Structures are given as C-alpha cells and as structure tokens.
C-alpha cells in the first residue's frame, strides 16, 4: 500500500504534529497561568476577608483578659496550659443575635477564638461547665493545627465529600479532647447548640439520641456528608460513649444509663 501514499503525507503529518504539540504545550502553560491567576486572586480575597473579620473583632468585640471577664480568661489560660499551647490565644466575645456558637481562626500566625455572647450568658446562668467544654473544643482546634491543615488541603476540595469528611473527623477529635477535660460540660455544651441556652436543660437526652436511628434516611445522610460538622445527635451520643456526665437533671437519669 505504501506506493499509494503521497510523498508529502508523512512530512506534513510530522510538521502538523510538531505544531500540535506546541499548541498543546502552550495550552497547558496558559492553563497553568490562568490557574495561578485564579489561585492568587482567591488567596488575596481570602486574606482580605479574613483581615476584615479580625479587624471587626478588634474594633467591635470585647477582648477577654485578666481585666475583662477575668474568670473566663482564667479558664482559657488553664486550658491553654493543659493543652501545652505555645501562646494563650486572643479570645473575643461578640454579639450574635441569639446564635450559640464559637469558632477558632488563625491570621498572620496568631490564633483567635471567638465566643458568641449568648454562649457566655449561658455560663452565667449555671452553664459554666458547658461553656468550659466549648472553650476546650475550640482550643483543641488550635492544638491540632486544624486551621493550618485545612488551608494546606484546599487543593483536595474538588474531591466530593473528602474535605467535609476531614472536617467532621476534626470536630470529633475536639469533642473527644474536650470531653476528657470537662466530662460534665460535654452533653450540655452540645445540647445548647441545638436548643438554646435555656431549653437545653429540658431535652430528653435518651430520646434525642434515639433520633439517630428513627430519623435516619437518605437526606439526613446527604446533609451530613456535605456538612463540616457531624450531626448533633451523633456528637451527643459520641460524648456519652466517651464518658460524658450529665450535669443537670432533666430526665431523672444519669447519662451512663442511657441506651443510645
Ligand atoms: Zn469545632
């Protein structure tokens, strides 16, 4: 058959191939260049947004110190020492419109913890251990370098469910550490997140844990696998399994006797 092949076919093919390879190489280089531009833009935006958050804290929140909520500062210092943190983090209280939460963050190498004001109000309404648990949970995020590690693995965010699975594992780690240090605050600390700083004392814990089985289903599962935090029903059961002690008497039962 070779005698039928045009004499220029092969040479044109080789020239075309060379040009094609150059185009492919340029495409890859350009893609990397565009990718780098997107990456840098994302990093700069993230840095600016983070900076604004810290600026808001410094300008509007209340910084806890030995002169400002000194008893809370005492817990923070004690737990920081227990966890061998290199520095006591800067802790701020901020008004949150009734939301009960707290979070840890890092900016320019400095660790920050933010406690929403309603969490602290709970401490002054006989929920002291619950607040200690929440503080311990956040300090454990710092101890385990979760913020830095999360930044390092951003590249895996495109793999479905992987990043959130890692985040949920981190949450279980922090719950476990905090339960070990404050076993009497774990259940209340988590229940308060689900039902508020007053109603949490009314929750039937056995029934709440039983929801794990009778409320299981596709969308419950789907919500959780897309969430950075495990479902609260599971977190409560987890701390009970770890030996958390019920700190208030709402069902006339001790957590150890729970079947959940
Ligand atoms: Zn957490």
Boltz pocket constraint, residues with backbone or C-beta under 6 A from the ligand:
constraints:
  - pocket:
      binder: B
      contacts: [[A, 102], [A, 137], [A, 138], [A, 141], [A, 170], [A, 171], [A, 174]]
      max_distance: 6.0
